[in-house]
Amino acid sequence: MNIPLDHLLLGVPDLDEGIAFVGRLTGVRAVVGGSHPGRGTRNALLALSDRQYLEIIAPDPGQDVVSPLSTLDSPALVQWAARSDDIQALADRLRAAGFDTSGPHPGSRSRPDGRVLTWKTLSLPRTFAPAGIDPIPFFIEWDATSVHPSEDSPLTGELVSVEFHHPDADALRQTFNRIGIDAEVREAETPRLAAAIRTAAGVVTL
C-alpha cells in the first residue's frame, strides 16, 4: 500500500456510540481527543502502526455550528488525511499542476489534559464528494512541537489496505495520479472508502 496516509476519519452521528461501535469491532476503546472550535465536531482516537491513526469524528453538541456529520445514519469512513513534511511546497506544486487549492490553513485542538496540538492543512475541491464521502485527501503537516495522535493513543492494530470506490473511477484514478498518490480505485455505484485493519480480534473492515 503506497499511500502517504496520516489518518482515517470515521464519521459517526454520536461520539459515544462511535467509540462503542469501534470498540466492539477491535476490542480497543478509543480515547477522547477533544473539540474542533468553529467546525462543530469533536473526536476520539486510536493509534495504528507506522505513525497512522483512526479518528472517530462526530458532531459536537457543545458548539452552535451544525456539522454535516449530523446527517449520518451509521458510522462511515468519510475522508482521509495525507501527511506532508512541507505543506507550502506541496501547495505550490499542486497549484503549478493546475489544482485549485485552499490553504495551507492553521488548525489546533486542545486535548483533555490541556495540551494544545497545532497543524496546517491544505485542501482540494470536493469534486468527487457529492454524497459526503470524499476520496480525495486533505493534507496535513503537524507542528514539530505537537505530539502526533498515534504516539499516545491506544494502539488498535495495523492498517492493511485502503480502497476507494466511486462511480467515476477512471477520473478519480487520474486525479490521484496527478496528485502523486498510488491508490486502489474500484468502480462502484456510490462513493465509499474501505479500510482493512489487522487487530488482536482479527482483520476488521471499516
Salt bridges, closest charged atoms under 4 A:
ASP6 OD2 - HIS7 ND1 2.72
ASP6 OD1 - HIS148 NE2 2.84
GLU55 OE1 - HIS7 NE2 3.25
GLU55 OE2 - HIS36 NE2 3.62
ASP113 OD2 - ARG111 NH2 2.56
ASP134 OD2 - ARG126 NH1 3.42
GLU151 OE2 - ARG51 NH1 2.95
ASP152 OD2 - ARG111 NH1 2.58
GLU158 OE1 - ARG198 NH1 3.09
GLU163 OE1 - HIS165 NE2 3.20
GLU163 OE1 - ARG186 NE 3.17
ASP170 OD1 - ARG173 NH1 2.92
GLU184 OE2 - ARG186 NH2 3.67
